[in-house]
Amino acid sequence: MAEEISVYMFLGFLESGKTKFIQETLEDARMESGEKTMVLVCEEGEEEYDPHLFKVKNVAIEYLESEADLTQENLTALAQKHQCDRVLVEYNGTWLLQAFFDAMPEDWVINQMMTFFDSATFLNYNRNMRQLVYDKIQLTQMVVFNRFKGEYEKNEFHKVVRAISRRPDIVYEYIGGKAEFDDIEDPLPFDVNAPVIEIEDKDYALFYRDISEKMQEYIGKTVRFKGLAAVNKKVPAGYIVLGRYIMTCCEADIAYDGFAVRCGKLAEGVKTRDWLYVTGKIMYEYNSVYRSKGPVILAEKLEPAEKPEQEVATFY
């Protein structure tokens, strides 16, 4: 079997600090491990690499001129050309991550993702290019806000990141080099340790995401929430699907996200698009709705419900 090639991805828009970070990383003698390194540059900004300053040996730099160059054949050929053991990717901020995932050779494995933003332009990017901001935060392990200033309100930046994902660390790097980790407490708006976890209409999107990320914390607990029913041939007898339409980043990505609910005779008479309250225990088991294992609600009660004021759930 071919050995895996470790991939480290550096995400963000032009002039967000990706090149500077990679340059400084390769200037650090502690990063010299004997591995052959390829830096894959997917955009060219004002700052350029200076290989003369690298303390890491055996570094090759390759440039992709356009997204059309992002193919499995091309990436495989570049890896073979340099016989690299690891790849550092300076990714283009206007390319969606899926394009890279689709082009990744089978022996490439992503070890780390970091996302960089220029603090002066971040909020404006989020207002006008929300889908691209979401794309660069959703899977990352760390978000770095470069060129941060004392007059900026950290909570504005924090809320944007946490509306997308609770996973990444957040770092504010000030002009001059001082860096601070985000320490803003971000409690969930519902009590996961209550005898019955009550999910308000406005919190469904957060609940759905949190259970997706932290399934083990919910197994065996009882929950109550309101959802829109779905019943069709793909749903097993005695089950319904109950969920909500969720807007993750913009109207274009609105999708129905729900849970398989085992309700036996309680399912009788339920029709697609009925609004219902369900109270039941959360289990983790195989269900054909997911075509794999997933959260299944063992219904204790199904009650008719009024349509919520805002039918599409959001993270705000």
N, C-alpha and C positions, 0 to 999 in steps of 0.2 A: 504494500500500500504506500502511496505517496505521502510524504510528510505534510502536515498542515502548515499553511502560511498564515501567520498572525497579521491581522489587519487592524490598524488604529485610524479611526476616522475623526477628522477635524471639520466641523460644520459651522456655517455662518455666512453672512453676506460679505460682499467685497469690502475690504478695509476694516474688517472686524477684529483683526489681530491674529488670524490663523497662521500666516507666514511667520510672524515674529515669534509665536510660541514654538512652532516646529523648528525654526532656526536655533532658538535658545535651547531646545531639547537636544538637538544634535551637537551643540557646543558643550554639553555636559558630559564630562568624561565618564561619569557613572553609568551612562547609557551605552557605553561600549561593552558589548557582550560577545563580540566575535561574529555576530550575525550579519549577513548581507542585507542591506536595507534599500528599498526603493521608495522614493518620494514621488507620489503620483499627484501632479498638480492639475486641477481641473479648471482653474481660472488664474489669470495674471493680474495682480494689482500693482500699485506703485512700488511696493516693497519687494525686493528680490532676494533670493538665497545667495549666501556667500559661503561656498564650500570650503574656502581656505580657513575658515574659522571652526569648521566641524572638528570635534574631538572624537566623534564616532567615525570609524573607518568603514570602507566598502559601502559608500552611499552613492546611489545613482538617482538622478532626477529625470523624470519623464513628464512631458506635458501633453494633455489631451486638448486639442484645439476646439472641439465641439462635442455636444452630447452624442452625436452620431458615432464618435470614436469609442463610446462606452459600450463595448461588446465583449462577450465572453472570449471570443477568439483573440481579440486584441489584447485583453488583459492577460490571458494565458501566454501569449507570445512575449509580452514584456517581462513577465515573471521568469520565463525560460531564458530570455536574453540575458538577464542579470543574475539568474540563479538565486533569487532573493529568498530570505527566510522570513522577512516581515515587510509590510507595506504601510507607509504613512500616507493617508489620503487627504489632501487639501481639497475639499469638495466644493463644487460650484453652488453658491447660494440660491441660484434660480433653477437648479435641477432637483427634481423630487428624488427622495431616497430610494424609492422603488426602482428607479432606473438603474441605480448601482446594484441593488440586490438582484435584479434580473440578469445583470451582466457578470456577477461574481463567479469565478471558476469554482468548481466543487471543492477544491482543497483550500480555499480561502476561508478563514474563520475570523469573524469580527470579535476582537478582544475588548475594545474600548471605543466609546464615542464621547467627544467633548464638543460643546457648541459655544461659539463666541458671538457676542453682539457688541456693537458700539453703543454705549448707553445714550449718547446724544440723539441717535436715530431710531432706537429700538421701538419706542412707543408709536412712532409714526409708521414704521414698517408693520407693526402689529395691526394698526388701524386699516392700512391700505393693502397689505399683502398677508392677511391672516393665515391663509392656507400654507404659505411658505414658512412662516414662523412656526406654525403648528408642526409642520413636517420636520423641522430641525430640532424640535424639543421632545417630540413624543417618545423617542426611544433612547435619548441621550442619558448619560450617567452624570454629567456635570454641565451646568450653564454658567458661563463666565461673562459678566457685564464689564467690559473694558472701559477705561477713561471715565470712570464713575466720579461724580462730584458730590460734595457734601450737601448741596442744596437739592439734590434729587431725592424724591420720596421713595424709599426702598419698597414700601408696601405696594406701589403701583407695578413695579417690576415683578415682585413676588407673586402677586395675584395672577398675572398673565401666565407665568410658568406653572403655578399650581392648578390653574384651570385646565391645563393640558395634561400634566402628569405630576404625581406626588413622589416619583422616584428620584429625580436628579438632585444632587447638591447644587446650591446656588452660591456663587462667589462674586463679590463686588470688588473689582480691582481699580483702585484710585489712580489718578494721574500722579506719578512719582513712585509707584510700585507697591504701595501698601495694599494689602488684600484682606478682606473680611468675609467669613462664611455667613450665610444667611441664618439667623437664629429666630426668625419670626415663627411663633407657634401657629400651627395650622390644624386645629382640632376639627374633627368631622362634625357636621351639624346634627348628628344623631348619635345615640348612645349604643355602641355595639355590645355593651355588657348588660343592657337592660333585659328584664325577663321577656319583653317583646320589643324588638327593635322597630320603632315607629318611623316610617319614611314619609316625610311630607312631599307634596307634589313637586315643590321647587328643588328637592334634593335627590330626585330619582337618578339623574345622570351621575352624580357623585357616588351614589350607592352602587350603581351598576359597574362603574369603573373600579371602585374599591374592592368589590367582591371578585372582580376579574383579576385584580393584582394580588389580593390577600385571601384567597379562597380558604386556606386552612383556618383562618380566624373566625370564619362564619359557620363552619360545619357543626351541625347539631343545635344551632341557635334558632330562635323563632323570630319571624319578621312579619310586618304588616305593611302593605303598600297598595297603591292604586295603579291599575294598569289597563291597557287596551287589549282585549282578548283576540286571539287568532286561533281558528279551528279550520283545519283542512285535511286532505288525505295523507299528508306527510306527518301529521300529529297522531301518535298512537291513541287507540281507544282508551278512554278513562283519563286522558290528559288534555290540557289546553296549553297554549303559550300565552303568557301575560307579560306585557312590557310597555314601552313608550317609544315614540319617535324621538331620537336624540340628535341635536345639532352639535357636532364636535367643534368645527372651526368656522363653517360658513354654510349657507343654504344648500350648496351643491353636494354636501356630504351628509345630509339628513338621512338617517337610516333607522329602521325599527330594530330595537334591541330588547329582547325579552328572555324570560325564564320558562323552562318546561315546568308545568305544575301538575303533579299527580293528584287528581281530585275524585276519581271513581265516579260514583253516582252524582256527585255535586256538579259534574260537567254536563249533565243532562239539561238540554235547553239553552246552553250557552252558545251564542252566535258570534261570528267574527265581527269586531268593532263594538262589542259590548264593553262598557266600562265597569270594572269590578274591583272590589277590595278583596285581597287574599290575606289570610293569616295562616302561617304554616311553618314547619321546621325545614331548615336548609340542609340538604344532603348533597353529597358529591358522588355521582354514579353515572354509568353509561345511559345515554338516551339517544334515540334515533333523530331527535330534533337537532342535536349537536353533531351527530355522526361520531361521537366520541364521549368521553366522560365530561361532565359539567355540573353546574349547580341545578339541583332539582328541588322544587318546593313541594313538601308533603302537606297538602292543604288540610287545615282543620275547619276553616270557614271560607265560603265564597259569598260575598254580599254585593248587591247592585250598588253602583256609585255614580255620582254626577260627573260629567265631563269637567276636567280642570280648566281654569281660566286660560292657561297657556298650555296648549296641547303638545307642543314640541318642547321637550326638556333640554336645558342647556347647563353648562358648568358655571354660569355666572349667577 
